[in-house]
Amino acid sequence: MKKIDLYILIKFLGTFFFAILLIISISVVFDVTEKIDDFLEKDAPLKAIVFQYYMNFIPYFANLFTPLFVFIAVIFFTSKMAYQTEIIAILSSGVSFKRLMYPYFLGAAIIGSFSYILGGYIIPPSNKTRLLFENTYVKNRKETGRSNIHMEIEPGTFVYMGKYYSFKESGDYFNLEKYNNKEILYKLSARTAKYDTASGKWNLKNFVVREFANGEEQIISKGSRMDTLIPNMKPADFKEERKYFEMMTNTELNGYIDEQKARGVGNLEEFLIEKYKRVASPFSAFILTLIGVSLASRKVRGGMGLHIGVGIALSFGYILFMTISTTFAINGNMNPILAVWLPNIVFAAIGIILYMRAPK
C-alpha cells in the first residue's frame, strides 16, 4: 500500500464514520422526542431505555444507513480533493484513474464486510431485545394474519387456510387433506376454524368430512361444529409477528425459509427479500463508491455543493428504486432476488457510464 492509498483510505473511513455518527446522533434526538411520552406513560426504567433500547437502536440504524453514507462520504471528500487540485496532482504524477480506485474499493470492501457481518449475525440478536422493549414500553405487540396458506403438517397431510385473523385466533375456509402417494384418502373442510387455548383443540364450524375408499367411493358426514386435535398445527403457523425476520441471523433465516418451503408454505417474499438484501446492501457499497468517485473527481461549475446535491439525489433515487421493486415483489409477481438486485444492476450501469466519462 502506497502513502497515497493510505491517505485516501483514512479520508474515506474517517468521513464515513463521522457522517454515520452525526446522523445517528440526530436520529436518537428525534426518536427520544417522539417516544418520550410513551416512556413516561409506561414507566420505562432509564437503564432499560439506554441499554435495552438505544444500545441496540444505534447499530441497527447505523447499518441501515450504511449504503447511503458510503456514497455521501465518497462524494464529500473526493469533491474536496478535486477542488484542492489533489486529484489532478495524483493523475499528473502517472497514477491512472483505475489505480486511483484501489483504495476506494478497499474502503468499500471494509465497510461492506463489516455491514454484512453486522446485519447477518450481530444485529438480529440485538433486535430481539430492542423489539421486546418496544412491545413492552412503546407499542402493543402486533401480529398479522396471513392469507392463502398452504402447508404440509405431516408426510401426506396438507392443510389450507384462506385467511387467518390473529386477534381472533381463527380463520376462514379451512381444508385438511390426507394422501397416500397421489391418492386422496380423507378431506375435511370447514367454513371457520378457531383455536381453543384451554383445550389445545380446533373448533371447526359448518364442516364436511369426506372419506375415500379405492379413490372413488365417498363416505360423507356433515355437522355444525367439531372439536378436534390436529397434530403439528398451531396458531403460530398462520400468523406473522411484526418484523420477525429482523430477529433471525443468516443461518436461522435460511433454515426458516427451507423449513417453510418444505412444508409448502407460501407468502415468504418478505423473508426472501430480507435474505437477498443482506448480501445486496453491502455489495452496493462498491457500486455507490464507483459512482461517487467518477462523479466527484472533476471540477465543475457550482462547486462541492453541486456534487453533494447530485449525490444526495442519486442516493434517494437508489432508495426509492429499492422500495418500489421490493413492494412489487411483496404485493406483485416480481421475483424477490430480481427485486433486490435490480437497483444494483441499474446503478452499476450508471456507475460504468460515469467511470468511462471521468477524467483520466
C-alpha positions as CSV (number, residue, x, y, z in Angstrom):
1,M,0.0,0.0,0.0
2,K,1.4,3.4,-1.1
3,K,1.1,6.5,1.1
4,I,-1.5,7.9,-1.3
5,D,-3.6,4.8,-0.8
6,L,-3.4,5.1,3.0
7,Y,-4.2,8.8,2.7
8,I,-7.4,8.2,0.6
9,L,-8.4,5.2,2.8
10,I,-8.1,7.2,6.0
11,K,-10.1,10.1,4.5
12,F,-12.8,7.6,3.2
13,L,-13.3,5.7,6.5
14,G,-12.9,8.9,8.6
15,T,-15.6,10.8,6.6
16,F,-17.9,7.8,6.6
17,F,-17.8,7.1,10.4
18,F,-18.1,10.9,11.1
19,A,-21.2,11.1,8.9
20,I,-22.7,8.0,10.5
21,L,-22.0,9.3,14.0
22,L,-23.7,12.6,13.0
23,I,-26.9,11.1,11.6
24,I,-27.2,8.6,14.4
25,S,-27.0,11.4,17.0
26,I,-29.7,13.3,15.2
27,S,-31.8,10.2,14.9
28,V,-31.5,9.4,18.6
29,V,-32.6,13.0,19.5
30,F,-35.7,12.8,17.2
31,D,-36.5,9.3,18.5
32,V,-36.4,10.4,22.1
33,T,-38.6,13.3,21.3
34,E,-41.1,11.1,19.6
35,K,-41.2,8.3,22.3
36,I,-40.7,10.3,25.5
37,D,-44.4,10.3,26.2
38,D,-44.6,6.5,25.8
39,F,-41.6,6.1,28.1
40,L,-43.2,8.3,30.8
41,E,-46.7,6.8,30.4
42,K,-45.5,3.2,30.8
43,D,-42.8,4.0,33.4
44,A,-39.9,2.6,31.3
45,P,-36.7,2.4,33.5
46,L,-33.9,4.6,32.4
47,K,-31.5,1.7,32.4
48,A,-33.8,-0.2,30.1
49,I,-34.1,2.8,27.8
50,V,-30.4,3.2,27.5
51,F,-29.1,-0.4,27.4
52,Q,-32.0,-2.4,26.1
53,Y,-33.3,0.1,23.5
54,Y,-30.8,2.7,22.4
55,M,-27.7,0.5,22.7
56,N,-29.5,-1.8,20.1
57,F,-31.1,1.0,18.2
58,I,-27.8,2.6,17.3
59,P,-26.2,-0.3,15.4
60,Y,-29.5,-1.2,13.7
61,F,-29.9,2.3,12.2
62,A,-26.2,2.7,11.5
63,N,-26.2,-0.4,9.4
64,L,-29.5,0.7,7.7
65,F,-27.9,3.9,6.5
66,T,-24.5,2.4,5.5
67,P,-25.0,2.4,1.7
68,L,-26.3,6.0,1.7
69,F,-23.5,7.3,3.8
70,V,-20.8,5.4,1.9
71,F,-22.0,7.4,-1.1
72,I,-22.2,10.7,0.6
73,A,-18.7,10.2,2.3
74,V,-17.1,9.4,-1.1
75,I,-18.8,12.4,-2.8
76,F,-17.8,14.8,0.1
77,F,-14.1,14.1,0.5
78,T,-13.4,13.3,-3.2
79,S,-15.0,16.6,-4.2
80,K,-12.9,18.4,-1.7
81,M,-9.8,16.7,-3.0
82,A,-10.8,17.7,-6.6
83,Y,-11.2,21.4,-5.7
84,Q,-7.9,21.4,-3.8
85,T,-6.4,20.1,-7.1
86,E,-5.2,16.9,-5.3
87,I,-6.9,14.6,-7.9
88,I,-5.2,16.5,-10.8
89,A,-1.8,16.2,-9.0
90,I,-2.3,12.4,-8.5
91,L,-3.3,11.8,-12.1
92,S,-0.5,14.0,-13.4
93,S,2.1,12.0,-11.4
94,G,1.4,9.0,-13.6
95,V,-1.3,7.3,-11.4
96,S,-4.1,6.0,-13.6
97,F,-7.7,6.6,-12.7
98,K,-8.2,2.8,-12.4
99,R,-5.3,2.7,-10.0
100,L,-6.8,5.6,-8.1
101,M,-9.9,3.5,-7.5
102,Y,-8.0,0.8,-5.5
103,P,-8.1,2.5,-2.0
104,Y,-11.7,3.4,-2.6
105,F,-12.7,-0.2,-3.3
106,L,-10.6,-1.3,-0.3
107,G,-12.6,1.1,1.9
108,A,-15.8,-0.2,0.3
109,A,-14.7,-3.8,1.0
110,I,-14.0,-3.0,4.7
111,I,-17.3,-1.2,5.2
112,G,-19.3,-3.8,3.1
113,S,-17.8,-6.8,5.1
114,F,-18.4,-5.0,8.4
115,S,-22.0,-4.3,7.3
116,Y,-22.6,-8.0,6.2
117,I,-21.4,-9.4,9.5
118,L,-23.2,-6.8,11.5
119,G,-26.5,-7.3,9.6
120,G,-26.3,-11.0,9.4
121,Y,-25.0,-12.1,12.8
122,I,-24.8,-9.3,15.3
123,I,-27.8,-7.1,14.8
124,P,-30.5,-9.8,14.7
125,P,-30.0,-11.0,18.4
126,S,-29.9,-7.4,19.5
127,N,-33.2,-6.7,17.6
128,K,-34.9,-9.3,19.9
129,T,-34.1,-7.1,22.9
130,R,-35.0,-3.8,21.0
131,L,-38.3,-5.1,19.7
132,L,-39.2,-6.7,23.1
133,F,-38.6,-3.2,24.7
134,E,-40.8,-1.6,22.0
135,N,-43.6,-4.1,22.5
136,T,-43.4,-3.6,26.3
137,Y,-43.0,0.2,26.6
138,V,-43.7,1.8,23.3
139,K,-46.4,-0.1,21.4
140,N,-48.5,-3.2,21.8
141,R,-47.3,-6.4,20.4
142,K,-48.6,-6.7,16.8
143,E,-49.1,-9.8,14.8
144,T,-50.7,-10.0,11.4
145,G,-52.7,-12.9,10.0
146,R,-51.7,-14.4,6.7
147,S,-53.8,-15.3,3.6
148,N,-53.9,-18.3,1.2
149,I,-51.7,-20.5,3.4
150,H,-50.7,-24.0,2.2
151,M,-48.6,-26.2,4.3
152,E,-47.7,-29.9,4.9
153,I,-48.1,-30.6,8.6
154,E,-47.2,-34.4,8.3
155,P,-46.0,-36.5,5.4
156,G,-49.0,-36.8,3.1
157,T,-51.2,-34.4,5.2
158,F,-51.8,-31.0,3.9
159,V,-53.8,-28.0,5.2
160,Y,-55.1,-24.8,3.7
161,M,-56.4,-21.6,5.3
162,G,-58.0,-18.9,3.2
163,K,-57.5,-16.1,5.7
164,Y,-56.3,-16.2,9.4
165,Y,-57.2,-13.4,11.9
166,S,-54.5,-13.2,14.6
167,F,-56.6,-11.1,17.0
168,K,-59.4,-13.7,17.0
169,E,-57.2,-16.8,16.7
170,S,-59.5,-18.0,13.9
171,G,-59.5,-18.5,10.2
172,D,-61.9,-18.9,7.2
173,Y,-62.1,-21.7,4.6
174,F,-60.1,-24.4,6.3
175,N,-59.2,-27.6,4.5
176,L,-57.3,-30.7,5.6
177,E,-56.4,-33.5,3.2
178,K,-54.6,-36.8,3.6
179,Y,-53.0,-38.6,0.7
180,N,-51.3,-42.0,0.1
181,N,-48.9,-41.2,-2.7
182,K,-51.2,-39.3,-5.1
183,E,-54.4,-41.0,-3.9
184,I,-56.6,-38.9,-1.6
185,L,-57.9,-40.7,1.5
186,Y,-59.6,-38.1,3.6
187,K,-60.7,-34.5,3.2
188,L,-62.0,-32.2,6.0
189,S,-63.5,-28.8,5.1
190,A,-64.9,-26.2,7.4
191,R,-66.2,-22.6,7.0
192,T,-64.3,-21.4,10.0
193,A,-61.5,-22.8,12.3
194,K,-60.9,-21.3,15.8
195,Y,-58.2,-22.4,18.2
196,D,-59.2,-23.1,21.8
197,T,-56.2,-22.2,24.0
198,A,-57.6,-24.1,27.0
199,S,-58.0,-27.5,25.4
200,G,-55.5,-27.1,22.6
201,K,-58.1,-28.2,20.1
202,W,-59.5,-26.6,16.9
203,N,-63.2,-25.7,16.8
204,L,-64.5,-26.3,13.3
205,K,-67.9,-24.9,12.2
206,N,-70.0,-25.9,9.3
207,F,-67.7,-28.8,8.5
208,V,-67.9,-31.6,5.8
209,V,-65.8,-34.8,6.1
210,R,-65.2,-37.0,3.0
211,E,-63.6,-40.4,3.4
212,F,-62.5,-42.1,0.2
213,A,-62.3,-45.8,-0.5
214,N,-60.5,-47.0,-3.6
215,G,-60.2,-43.5,-4.7
216,E,-63.8,-43.3,-5.8
217,E,-66.3,-44.2,-3.1
218,Q,-67.0,-41.5,-0.6
219,I,-68.4,-41.5,2.9
220,I,-69.7,-38.0,3.6
221,S,-70.6,-36.6,7.0
222,K,-71.6,-33.1,7.9
223,G,-72.1,-31.0,11.0
224,S,-72.3,-27.6,12.5
225,R,-69.5,-28.0,15.0
226,M,-66.5,-30.3,15.6
227,D,-63.7,-30.0,18.3
228,T,-60.6,-31.8,17.1
229,L,-57.0,-32.1,17.9
230,I,-54.8,-31.6,14.8
231,P,-51.2,-32.6,15.4
232,N,-48.4,-30.3,14.3
233,M,-50.8,-27.4,13.6
234,K,-50.8,-24.4,15.9
235,P,-51.9,-20.7,15.5
236,A,-48.3,-19.5,15.2
237,D,-48.2,-21.3,11.8
238,F,-50.8,-18.9,10.4
239,K,-49.6,-15.6,11.7
240,E,-46.6,-13.4,11.3
241,E,-45.0,-11.4,14.1
242,R,-44.0,-7.9,13.3
243,K,-40.5,-7.8,11.8
244,Y,-39.9,-11.4,12.8
245,F,-37.3,-11.8,10.1
246,E,-35.2,-9.0,11.6
247,M,-34.6,-11.2,14.7
248,M,-33.0,-14.0,12.7
249,T,-29.3,-14.5,11.9
250,N,-28.4,-15.5,8.4
251,T,-28.3,-19.2,9.5
252,E,-31.7,-19.0,11.2
253,L,-33.2,-17.1,8.3
254,N,-32.0,-19.7,5.7
255,G,-33.2,-22.6,7.9
256,Y,-36.6,-21.0,8.4
257,I,-37.1,-20.4,4.7
258,D,-36.0,-24.0,3.9
259,E,-38.4,-25.4,6.5
260,Q,-41.3,-23.3,5.4
261,K,-40.7,-24.3,1.7
262,A,-40.6,-28.0,2.7
263,R,-44.0,-27.5,4.4
264,G,-45.3,-25.9,1.3
265,V,-45.9,-22.5,3.0
266,G,-46.3,-19.6,0.6
267,N,-46.1,-15.8,1.3
268,L,-42.3,-16.0,2.0
269,E,-41.5,-12.9,-0.1
270,E,-40.6,-10.7,2.9
271,F,-38.2,-13.3,4.3
272,L,-36.6,-13.9,0.8
273,I,-36.2,-10.2,0.3
274,E,-34.5,-9.9,3.7
275,K,-32.2,-12.8,2.8
276,Y,-31.1,-11.3,-0.5
277,K,-31.0,-7.7,0.8
278,R,-28.3,-8.8,3.4
279,V,-26.0,-9.5,0.5
280,A,-27.1,-6.8,-2.0
281,S,-26.9,-4.0,0.5
282,P,-23.2,-4.5,1.5
283,F,-22.3,-5.1,-2.2
284,S,-24.0,-1.8,-3.1
285,A,-21.1,-0.1,-1.3
286,F,-18.8,-0.9,-4.3
287,I,-21.4,0.4,-6.9
288,L,-22.1,3.7,-5.0
289,T,-18.3,4.2,-4.4
290,L,-17.7,3.8,-8.2
291,I,-20.4,6.4,-8.9
292,G,-19.2,8.8,-6.2
293,V,-15.6,8.8,-7.3
294,S,-16.5,9.1,-11.0
295,L,-18.9,12.0,-10.3
296,A,-16.8,14.0,-7.8
297,S,-13.3,13.7,-9.2
298,R,-13.8,16.5,-11.7
299,K,-14.2,20.2,-11.1
300,V,-17.5,21.6,-12.3
301,R,-19.1,25.0,-12.1
302,G,-21.2,25.0,-8.9
303,G,-18.5,23.6,-6.7
304,M,-18.7,21.0,-4.0
305,G,-22.4,21.8,-3.3
306,L,-23.4,20.6,-6.8
307,H,-21.6,17.3,-6.3
308,I,-23.2,16.8,-2.9
309,G,-26.6,17.8,-4.3
310,V,-26.3,15.3,-7.2
311,G,-25.0,12.7,-4.8
312,I,-28.0,13.0,-2.4
313,A,-30.4,13.0,-5.4
314,L,-28.8,9.7,-6.6
315,S,-28.9,8.2,-3.1
316,F,-32.6,8.9,-2.7
317,G,-33.2,7.6,-6.2
318,Y,-31.5,4.3,-5.2
319,I,-33.6,4.1,-2.0
320,L,-36.8,4.9,-3.9
321,F,-35.9,2.3,-6.6
322,M,-35.3,-0.3,-3.9
323,T,-38.5,0.5,-2.2
324,I,-40.6,0.2,-5.3
325,S,-39.0,-3.0,-6.5
326,T,-39.4,-4.7,-3.2
327,T,-43.0,-3.6,-3.0
328,F,-43.7,-5.2,-6.3
329,A,-42.1,-8.4,-5.0
330,I,-44.2,-8.5,-1.9
331,N,-47.5,-7.4,-3.5
332,G,-47.0,-8.4,-7.1
333,N,-45.3,-11.1,-9.1
334,M,-41.7,-9.9,-9.3
335,N,-39.0,-12.4,-8.3
336,P,-37.6,-11.4,-4.9
337,I,-33.9,-11.8,-5.9
338,L,-34.6,-9.7,-9.0
339,A,-36.4,-7.0,-6.9
340,V,-33.4,-6.7,-4.5
341,W,-30.7,-6.8,-7.1
342,L,-32.4,-4.7,-9.8
343,P,-31.4,-1.3,-8.2
344,N,-27.8,-2.6,-8.0
345,I,-27.8,-3.6,-11.7
346,V,-29.2,-0.3,-12.9
347,F,-26.9,1.8,-10.7
348,A,-23.9,-0.4,-11.7
349,A,-24.7,0.5,-15.3
350,I,-24.8,4.2,-14.3
351,G,-21.5,3.8,-12.5
352,I,-19.8,2.3,-15.5
353,I,-21.0,5.1,-17.8
354,L,-19.8,7.7,-15.3
355,Y,-16.5,5.9,-14.9
356,M,-15.9,5.9,-18.7
357,R,-16.6,9.7,-18.8
358,A,-14.5,10.5,-15.7
359,P,-11.2,12.5,-16.2
360,K,-8.3,10.1,-16.8
